Amino acid sequence: MIMHLNREWLATLLIIVGVEMEVLEKVKEKAKELADEKGLVLYDVEWVTENKSHVLRISLDIPNRPIDIDTCSEYSDAFSKILDEEDLIEAAYYLDVCSPGAERILRNREEIAAALNDYVYVKMRDPKAGMHEVTGDLSEVGEDTVTITYKDKTRSKQIDIAFDNISLIRLAIKF
């Protein structure tokens, strides 16, 4: 359902940009510990290069409500101290603590199940009912399928989509 990078390729790439896979795993572990301690959900840890600078990006969420900038700032201060104490990363970098975004990708079944009743966008590998994509409410998450309730002109309709037919599913903003 969801594409994953080859771990060997990713490990080689991370070494090239200055961070070994083992180090990134330790950073993730420390980031999760602090997130758990603060009642937050660790969405992702990324090591990226932007404008020739290395960025350690920590994406956080709060269950059942949007994360605010003050929470990100507090986490950033606390995690920065942990990183300084542990001295895990030798390369110069910027720490960016942020929300995963209003239209975050749902990467696994657990995240999809947590988005029950949320408004989502789904792109399908093979068209179903003449559609390649659908936007609507995630009304059911079964063992093998999801059910999306969507509007067709003025009528509400439902479509069941098999997990293996989903090429992308993400939260969406309802206008």
C-alpha positions as CSV (number, residue, x, y, z in Angstrom):
1,M,0.0,0.0,0.0
2,I,2.6,2.6,1.0
3,M,6.0,2.8,-0.6
4,H,9.1,2.3,1.6
5,L,12.7,3.3,0.8
6,N,15.3,0.5,0.6
7,R,17.1,0.7,4.0
8,E,20.5,0.1,2.5
9,W,20.0,2.9,0.0
10,L,18.7,5.2,2.8
11,A,21.6,4.3,5.1
12,T,24.2,5.1,2.3
13,L,22.4,8.4,1.7
14,L,22.4,9.3,5.3
15,I,26.1,8.6,5.7
16,I,26.8,10.8,2.7
17,V,24.9,13.7,4.2
18,G,26.6,13.3,7.6
19,V,24.4,11.2,9.8
20,E,24.6,7.4,10.1
21,M,21.5,5.3,10.3
22,E,22.4,4.2,13.9
23,V,22.6,7.8,15.0
24,L,19.3,8.7,13.4
25,E,17.7,5.7,15.2
26,K,19.1,7.0,18.5
27,V,17.8,10.4,17.8
28,K,14.3,8.9,17.1
29,E,14.4,7.0,20.3
30,K,15.3,10.1,22.3
31,A,12.7,12.2,20.4
32,K,10.0,9.6,21.2
33,E,10.9,9.4,24.9
34,L,10.5,13.2,25.2
35,A,7.3,13.2,23.1
36,D,5.8,10.5,25.3
37,E,6.9,12.3,28.5
38,K,5.1,15.5,27.2
39,G,1.9,13.7,26.1
40,L,2.7,14.2,22.4
41,V,2.8,11.8,19.4
42,L,6.1,11.6,17.4
43,Y,5.0,11.6,13.8
44,D,8.4,11.6,12.1
45,V,12.1,12.3,12.4
46,E,13.8,13.4,9.2
47,W,17.4,14.4,8.3
48,V,17.2,16.7,5.2
49,T,19.3,19.2,3.4
50,E,17.7,22.5,2.6
51,N,19.6,25.4,1.0
52,K,22.9,23.6,1.6
53,S,22.1,23.3,5.3
54,H,21.4,20.1,7.3
55,V,18.0,20.1,9.1
56,L,16.9,17.7,11.8
57,R,13.1,17.9,11.5
58,I,10.9,16.5,14.3
59,S,7.2,16.3,13.4
60,L,4.8,16.1,16.4
61,D,1.1,15.8,17.0
62,I,-1.2,16.0,19.9
63,P,-4.1,13.4,20.1
64,N,-7.5,14.9,19.3
65,R,-6.4,18.5,18.7
66,P,-4.0,20.5,16.6
67,I,-0.5,21.2,17.9
68,D,0.3,24.8,18.5
69,I,3.6,26.8,18.1
70,D,4.1,27.1,21.9
71,T,4.1,23.4,22.3
72,C,6.6,23.0,19.4
73,S,8.8,25.7,20.9
74,E,8.8,24.1,24.4
75,Y,9.6,20.7,22.8
76,S,12.4,22.2,20.7
77,D,14.0,23.8,23.8
78,A,13.9,20.5,25.7
79,F,15.1,18.3,22.9
80,S,17.9,20.7,22.0
81,K,19.2,20.3,25.5
82,I,19.0,16.5,25.2
83,L,20.9,16.6,21.8
84,D,23.6,18.8,23.3
85,E,24.0,16.5,26.3
86,E,24.1,13.3,24.2
87,D,26.2,14.9,21.4
88,L,24.8,12.4,18.9
89,I,25.2,14.4,15.7
90,E,28.7,15.7,14.7
91,A,27.6,17.7,11.7
92,A,26.3,21.2,12.0
93,Y,22.5,21.3,11.7
94,Y,19.3,23.2,12.4
95,L,16.6,21.7,14.6
96,D,13.1,22.2,13.2
97,V,10.2,21.1,15.4
98,C,6.9,21.3,13.6
99,S,3.4,19.9,13.0
100,P,3.1,17.1,10.3
101,G,0.6,19.4,8.6
102,A,-3.1,19.6,8.1
103,E,-2.8,17.3,5.0
104,R,-0.4,14.8,6.4
105,I,0.0,11.4,4.8
106,L,-1.5,8.5,6.6
107,R,1.4,6.0,6.4
108,N,0.0,2.8,8.0
109,R,-3.1,1.1,9.1
110,E,-2.8,2.5,12.7
111,E,-2.7,6.1,11.4
112,I,-5.6,5.3,9.0
113,A,-7.7,3.9,11.9
114,A,-6.9,6.9,14.0
115,A,-8.3,9.1,11.3
116,L,-11.7,7.5,11.4
117,N,-14.4,10.1,10.7
118,D,-11.8,12.6,9.4
119,Y,-12.0,14.1,5.9
120,V,-9.5,12.3,3.7
121,Y,-8.2,12.2,0.1
122,V,-7.5,8.8,-1.4
123,K,-5.7,8.1,-4.7
124,M,-6.3,4.6,-6.1
125,R,-3.9,2.4,-8.0
126,D,-6.8,1.0,-10.2
127,P,-9.9,3.1,-10.8
128,K,-13.1,2.0,-8.9
129,A,-16.6,3.2,-9.8
130,G,-14.9,5.2,-12.6
131,M,-12.8,7.2,-10.1
132,H,-9.0,7.4,-9.7
133,E,-9.3,9.5,-6.5
134,V,-12.0,10.4,-4.0
135,T,-12.2,12.9,-1.2
136,G,-14.7,12.4,1.7
137,D,-15.2,11.2,5.2
138,L,-13.3,8.1,6.3
139,S,-16.4,6.4,7.7
140,E,-15.1,2.8,8.2
141,V,-11.8,1.1,8.5
142,G,-12.1,-2.7,8.1
143,E,-9.5,-5.4,8.0
144,D,-9.0,-5.2,4.2
145,T,-10.9,-2.1,3.2
146,V,-11.7,1.5,4.0
147,T,-15.1,3.1,3.4
148,I,-15.2,6.7,2.2
149,T,-18.5,8.7,2.3
150,Y,-18.4,11.3,-0.4
151,K,-20.7,13.8,-2.2
152,D,-21.7,13.2,-5.8
153,K,-23.4,16.5,-6.7
154,T,-25.9,16.7,-3.8
155,R,-26.1,13.0,-2.9
156,S,-24.0,11.2,-0.3
157,K,-22.4,8.0,-1.6
158,Q,-20.0,5.4,-0.2
159,I,-17.1,3.6,-1.8
160,D,-15.2,0.7,-0.3
161,I,-11.5,0.7,-1.3
162,A,-9.2,-2.3,-0.6
163,F,-6.0,-1.3,1.2
164,D,-3.9,-2.8,-1.6
165,N,-5.6,-0.5,-4.1
166,I,-4.6,2.7,-2.1
167,S,-1.5,4.4,-3.5
168,L,-2.0,7.4,-1.3
169,I,-4.2,8.4,1.6
170,R,-3.9,11.7,3.5
171,L,-6.0,14.0,5.6
172,A,-7.7,16.7,3.6
173,I,-9.1,20.1,4.3
174,K,-12.9,20.5,3.8
175,F,-13.8,23.8,2.1
